[in-house]
Amino acid sequence: MGLFDRIRNLFREQEENVPRFNSNMGKLKCEHCGATIPENVDYCPYCGFHINNITGWTCPNCGASNPKNITTCKYCGKENKGFVPIETPKFLSQGGRLSEREIKEQREIEKIRAKQAEKEKEIEEQRLKRLEKLQAREIIKLNSRSKSSSNASIPLQTSGHTSSSQLPPPPPQDSLDMLRAHLRGGQNQSLPPPPPGQIPQPGEKVCPFCQTVIPSNYSVCPNCRKQQPPEPPLPPPQPTETKSSRNSLRISAGKNVKNKLYEFLIFEIIGILSLVVPPFFGFPQLIYLAIAFMALIPLYVSMPSEHQYLESLEGGQASLDISSGSLMAKVIFKLLAYSLIIYQFFIGLEIFRIISVIIALLFYFSLYTRYKTSQPYKMIEAWFRMSLGVYISFILAMTFGGFGPGSLGVGFFYIGMAFFFTFPIQIEDVDQGITKLFKGMSENKTFKVIEIMFFVFFMAMALATLYSTISGATGTSALIFYVFWFIALITGLASGPEGRPAMGIIMIFIMMFVLTSSYPGYVGSAVFGYWWPQISSFADTYMTPLNSALSQAQNGIGDVWLMMTNPQQYYLNLEIKNRVSNSVITPGGKSESIEIENFRLTPSNPGILEPSEPVIGMLELHNKGDFTSGNIELNIFTRWTNATDNSEKIFGKIASSSLQCSRSSTTPQDGGNEALCSWTEVYPTEMSSITFMLQDGNDGWSDIYNLCKDSSKDPPDCNCFSSGSCDYGNTTYAYGGTTVKVNVNLTYDYIVNVSLPITIMSSEVYLNKLQAGEIILQDLTSEYTGGPIKATLYSPKQPARTYMPFLIQASILNEGQGELIEISNFTITIFGGGDSVTSVQLIGDDFRIEKPSVSAQPLGCGPYPHTFANPPFVINCRYGYSGGVIKPGEFRRVSFYITPNPNIKDQKTTLIVGTAVYKYRKTVSQTLTVANAPPQ
């Protein structure tokens, strides 16, 4: 049995020896305190009241009660010099009988005493529990010291009894004295020593009046009947200083050694691949990336973290200061590694810059914002985070056009500075209850006002810089930008430097969305460089079916929502769809006409325009429609987009000597900076081929060709490649990386026609066939596609009846991707003469548009309402003026009523025919990126 078990058994024996007075021990009741006591005692063990003698005196020395027939205290032996009589209880003076009022008072007193006893018992139990825990802890420590001193172990018995020879020797007397001194807070030195042979054990105490060892939970000494004074509060345990051992640090740093070896191997492989793989694809070696993964990141991972130090050091934060140097080195390795990775992608190709922005943002949000002065490693990260915010703003500006006047990059720079340029926050450093007098700079109110002024200034500059560009966007996109700018301003002011960067991410996405919707080519070229044409083509190929599926899903969700919120409207829409489904639609024609095919440019380096080398282009024209096309004009020209102000300039020219157009009806001509080929007619299935060469012109090309930057010569020379005297790596084109478009405009005349037969019945025939179920009312639609234009004739509720006019709608819809610039004549003829039709009434059209100038051609379909009373019934509509176009998805429509002949006896059929001659224009482009430097 161990020492701790012996102490526990000792406590149990002492608790069993404590007298517990209950109703089974006797029927005698103390008249003074009302407690039940044994019959064989002459005093109350709770209040000290003498039982056998009704009256007596109280000893002024020890406070014990004595009979009145003695003059010397039988407990302490002191002589009674001042007789203090004990008052006889009232109920004894009445012959031992209690009145009802006295019984009630006694019961109330007993209840109050019972409640007080319960409270005292709870307090005493809590105190005893704390005392036992502290005693057990101290005894275990004393036992461990005795073990270490004697270098012997105490055997533990799992079964059977332990003989006296097997029990460990009791702890030395000085250890128990030290334990008592510790438990009493040093006050035992003022007490007289206990009598010889009476040594208090754990759970016992010494009465200060009679020096008797009694259980510690007794409030009255059973020997002297004295009320025990309250024990002094236990002193708080003193913190024990422990020194960190080197073994604990080694264990902390060496956790999961096997996993760390795997991590090192992975990092080394990534570093090697960054040196070996890029040259196979024509890219330079990623040297900085290799340094980061092969050296810095393994060093960072190998060093223990702050959490591991705290686990291994028992001294807490105070002991962590010893390891701050190691943590600072770990932070430095981390910052260097991420800086090299960000810089590696920034100096690479244009498509890598967006990767640099993403990595920088991820690294930015992983750094600390708050720090204490006692944590220099966190302070380094917090201040580096502010510098990284400036660097992110710079990368955004360089990615979207640089810092030229009017460039979008300036607006992105201001947005980045507003949200990512945030000052660190120094929090209050409290060490062992001592608060520093001077707080951090970030706690200063003036400093906070200055920080808010910085934020508002950068937001205002961003709005002023981007205002002209955003105003040129579509109305919805511009509104989205302005709304989110205002929301970002309010959120940034309210969230402070810690929550502001998250709103900056949302603001950047909104800017890219707005600019992409209005200037997709500019944003795509800025982000992806000369890979943008390939990416754009890939997106168009695979996103079109996805957009179609998304549109169907949106329509389905909209129908479900409408059915739940407005069933009547849903039913109405369903009826409309059913009517359409019951319509008879007669389609026809082809959506193809004169098509541009196999348009490609062949520079020496695919996708790169080198001004010193020729660029050859070729394309084909193919009539894939049903009709003959006339007045075909093919115009080839180039435009260069200035990244600083988004303006377009004429760039180069197509020389007539290099322009060849097969089957051309006119001689190809050089119209200054543009080239023109024309054909009078191109029949169905006929094809023509065109080749050309892009040369330097008088305007934009000279800027690209002659304007260079050279760090070794002043002025720089862009023609150094001809003599082979270029300094390698010094000469670059001033407009390298900008975009050049080669455009082909095709304008041609085409035709489309459509017809719709209408059956007119007399009222008698109509009713008979309707009752017999031979006919049903249907909407008739006839549509014909002639190239990119669809002509449609529509009439509801057919067949027609002689007793009521019926409606006809004729429309022209642009289904192509080009522009319908003129409808020279849209003729609608109603055949049948006076036999089936008596009149035609024009009720309205939207071909009629306000004239832009006096010289504009007459528009519309004539005055209305207008009635054609005599055959032939012909309606002529025209549309077209300089600057007016019908864009893709737009249409023009004319409506009129036909009055049938009421003298029709049985039924007759009339035919409505529409024919449109129109002029159409479509444009296709190829994009090249200007080379960064001439051949060197």
PEKA-V636385 format. One record per run of one state. SS is the DSSP state (H for helix, E for strand, - for the rest). FROM is the first residue (numbers start at 1). TO is the last residue. If there is no record, write none. Layout:
BEGIN
[[SS	FROM	TO] [SS	FROM	TO]]
END
This chain:
BEGIN
[[-	1	2] [H	3	17] [-	18	22] [H	23	25] [-	26	27] [E	28	29] [-	30	35] [E	36	37] [-	38	42] [E	43	43] [-	44	49] [E	50	50] [-	51	55] [E	56	58] [-	59	64] [E	65	67] [-	68	71] [E	72	72] [-	73	78] [E	79	79] [-	80	84] [E	85	85] [-	86	89] [H	90	93] [-	94	99] [H	100	150] [-	151	172] [H	173	183] [-	184	186] [H	187	190] [-	191	203] [E	204	206] [-	207	212] [E	213	215] [-	216	219] [E	220	220] [-	221	226] [E	227	227] [-	228	245] [H	246	253] [-	254	256] [H	257	276] [-	277	277] [H	278	281] [-	282	286] [H	287	302] [-	303	305] [H	306	312] [-	313	316] [H	317	346] [-	347	349] [H	350	365] [-	366	369] [E	370	371] [-	372	375] [H	376	399] [-	400	407] [H	408	420] [-	421	424] [E	425	426] [-	427	429] [E	430	431] [-	432	433] [E	434	435] [-	436	440] [H	441	443] [-	444	444] [H	445	471] [-	472	474] [H	475	518] [-	519	519] [H	520	565] [-	566	566] [H	567	581] [-	582	583] [E	584	586] [-	587	588] [E	589	590] [-	591	593] [E	594	602] [-	603	604] [E	605	605] [-	606	607] [E	608	609] [-	610	614] [E	615	623] [-	624	628] [E	629	641] [-	642	647] [E	648	650] [-	651	652] [E	653	654] [-	655	655] [H	656	658] [-	659	659] [E	660	661] [-	662	668] [E	669	671] [-	672	673] [E	674	682] [-	683	686] [E	687	695] [-	696	699] [H	700	706] [-	707	707] [E	708	710] [-	711	719] [H	720	723] [-	724	730] [E	731	733] [-	734	738] [E	739	761] [-	762	762] [H	763	771] [-	772	777] [E	778	786] [-	787	788] [E	789	798] [-	799	799] [E	800	801] [-	802	805] [E	806	814] [-	815	818] [E	819	830] [-	831	832] [H	833	836] [E	837	845] [-	846	859] [E	860	860] [-	861	865] [E	866	868] [-	869	872] [E	873	879] [-	880	885] [E	886	886] [-	887	890] [E	891	900] [-	901	906] [E	907	930] [-	931	936]]
END
